[in-house]
Amino acid sequence: MNDWFTADAQTAAFKPAFFRDGERGVTAEAAGRLAGLISAIDADIIALVEAPSRPAELALFINEYLSSGGSATYDFVMGDSGGSQKLALLFKPGQVAAGLAPLADVAPFIEPWLADVDGDAVLDEYAFTRNPLCCTADFDGTRVGVVVTHLKSNFVNQGREMWQDPARRPDFVKAALRNRRRIANEAMRIRRGLEQRMNADPGCALIVLGDLNDGPGHDYFEEQYLAHDVTDLLLGSPYRPERLFGHAQADVAEDRRYSAVFDDFVTEETNRRVLLDHILLSPGLMNGGSPLTKVPGSGRVEHDAWNAQLAGDGSARDRRATDHRPASVTLTHP
């Protein structure tokens, strides 16, 4: 989204056009497709993991594209971490009251901690690449903790060239493993914060959602080198089954359980399908311990709504609503 707006030093305004991957895109086309997708899903809360850099820009998008009868359909809470791509939580003011979580609840998620992300057996101070956006949302008197996250990217600059060059491949592997260790440490830190919250209130309602840059199962590096993935760290330990989070997208048929498609040059798979975007629900939301509960079978990946916004093959950025297909779930009062 940040490509659509004027530079931060200027008054927030839409640019007529933007450039992505060397191609020119029409801002109104891209913004209209995103708004169409959001409107089609029509959720009470929506997490944006690549929101623009300034609140004024997000407000401009909502006022111009997500308003009805002169009133904005959504309000929002926005994080201050992430450079040009911030985290944000949209919410319908008539349905939900949302805001930033109290500092005491946020501190375990964002304070630096000691970790070995380089595999050199030395503990160094580490902090999130993008701090999670920790919010509270009130649904008819039921307080829900919402953690929006976009974990460290797996991207390695010139990765394909490095992998295909035998002399440079070891350097690529080291960089890929370092990135995955960082993601794993960020996930572990979030899980620690969730555990502290459940220590204080075992039946609390918590939602973790966003782009975890990790799919179900193990990718090449997780299977061959690390022997673990990231999502499992967030879900919890089977030794504490009463604290295991549920995965909303487990409801989705396996052949549709993906949110991104890409060519994997490591495994030489074309159009590889992977679920990078997840919604994880605390036990209270899964088993009825909270006044809100997950509607059975309601976890989805919104393929149909996403496909409806495609123009042609969607390869150009203004010909699709988002890079990833959204994930969703329905909660209700029993």
Secondary structure as UniProt FT lines:
FT   HELIX           2..4
FT   TURN            8..9
FT   STRAND          17..20
FT   TURN            21..22
FT   STRAND          23..26
FT   HELIX           27..41
FT   STRAND          45..51
FT   HELIX           55..65
FT   STRAND          67..68
FT   TURN            69..70
FT   STRAND          71..72
FT   STRAND          75..78
FT   TURN            83..84
FT   STRAND          86..91
FT   TURN            93..95
FT   STRAND          97..100
FT   HELIX           103..110
FT   STRAND          113..115
FT   STRAND          124..126
FT   STRAND          133..139
FT   TURN            140..141
FT   STRAND          142..150
FT   TURN            157..158
FT   HELIX           159..164
FT   TURN            166..168
FT   HELIX           169..200
FT   TURN            202..203
FT   STRAND          205..211
FT   HELIX           220..221
FT   HELIX           222..226
FT   HELIX           231..235
FT   TURN            238..239
FT   HELIX           241..243
FT   STRAND          246..247
FT   HELIX           248..251
FT   HELIX           254..256
FT   STRAND          260..264
FT   TURN            265..268
FT   STRAND          269..274
FT   STRAND          277..281
FT   HELIX           283..287
FT   STRAND          293..294
FT   TURN            296..297
FT   STRAND          300..301
FT   HELIX           303..307
FT   TURN            308..309
FT   TURN            312..313
FT   HELIX           317..319
FT   STRAND          327..328
FT   STRAND          331..332
//
